[in-house]
Amino acid sequence: MSLDTTTRMLAPFLDGFGPEELDRIPFGIIRLDADGVVQACNRAEVLNANYPQPVVGRRFFTDVAPSARTPEFHGRFLQAFAQERFDETFAFTFACGAMPRRVLVRMYFAGRTDSLWVFTARPDGSALGLRPFDDYPPRNLDAQPDAEAGQAA
């Protein structure tokens, strides 16, 4: 399924999902609060973005993905919280050193939790994973990784 179809089906249930449910979704998922602090991040996003660890509890726009502090991305984040409603899909390229990461992004504002869900997919809208998702090793996203786990997937 495409990013748009999958996220539209999941949107009403996201606020009740725990880490295990989020990790079963093959699209990248990040939940941000009004201060830009990561409240949740699933395994697909961490593995594909190679974010510094731990992700949860860190400031997205300064500590996790500083290249997202642009009018195209951060501007939409600010707009979502100003309007307290937002649902938009757009293409974005994260600067990841020598390897830029092109993705399709969907931002969805959840009024019940006053948070912004950020979904990422391949540029064509397909899921991020190349292999069955259950093949990924278990990962504690809140713990410090060892040197090997910090390498790009």
Sequence and secondary structure as in RCSB ss.txt:
>XXXX:A:sequence
MSLDTTTRMLAPFLDGFGPEELDRIPFGIIRLDADGVVQACNRAEVLNANYPQPVVGRRFFTDVAPSARTPEFHG
RFLQAFAQERFDETFAFTFACGAMPRRVLVRMYFAGRTDSLWVFTARPDGSALGLRPFDDYPPRNLDAQPDAEAG
QAA
>XXXX:A:secstr
  HHHHHHHHGGGGGG  HHHHHT SSEEEEE TT BEEEE HHHHHHHT  S  TTSBIIIII GGG STTTHH
HHHHHHHHT  EEEEEEEE  TTS EEEEEEEEEETTTTEEEEEEE TTS  S SS GGGS    TTS   TTTT
S  
